[in-house]
């Protein structure tokens, strides 16, 4: 599939095409930390054909044993589609977790091939920055920003993911004019 960021190769099971771990923004690391997300234009996030067979990394968070897991390089989305050839409604799921934990591939709460096939929809989930990486607001960060504010980077990530979806989803069989947002808890 050709996207505005480059070519993507997914996998197919009996019910749907599955595209996992697609970068929708440049990694928010180093000088991009605590800044609005930057879109993945052509050759900004990968070169060649992107292998979308594996989920991307989760954003930094504590697991059930209070250990830090994840990576700051975490702005990835996942697409499940029964067909890339017909225009179908798009169901976007935003994970919950009190803005401190969770991911777009948490077991049991993201779309599945069977789900999208049975409903005739394209399903999407994505990661967004959490905790301090997503919502820290400090005068020192605000002073250097274009808007003279800071924080809410996680919400900016969500807007960036929706922008990527609007631009690219038709190539996955989705109708960019029929997008439904669903969320769980803080999602």
Secondary structure, 3 states (H helix, E strand, C coil): CEECCEEEECEECCCCEEEEEEECECCCCHHHCCCCCCECCCCCCCCCEEECCCCCCCCCEECCCCCEECCCCCCEEEEEECCCCCCEEEEEEECCCCCCCCCCCCCCCCCCHHHHHHHCEEEEEECCCCHHHHHCCCHHHHHCCCCCCCCCHHHHHHHHHHHHHHHHHHHHCEEEEEEEEEECCCC
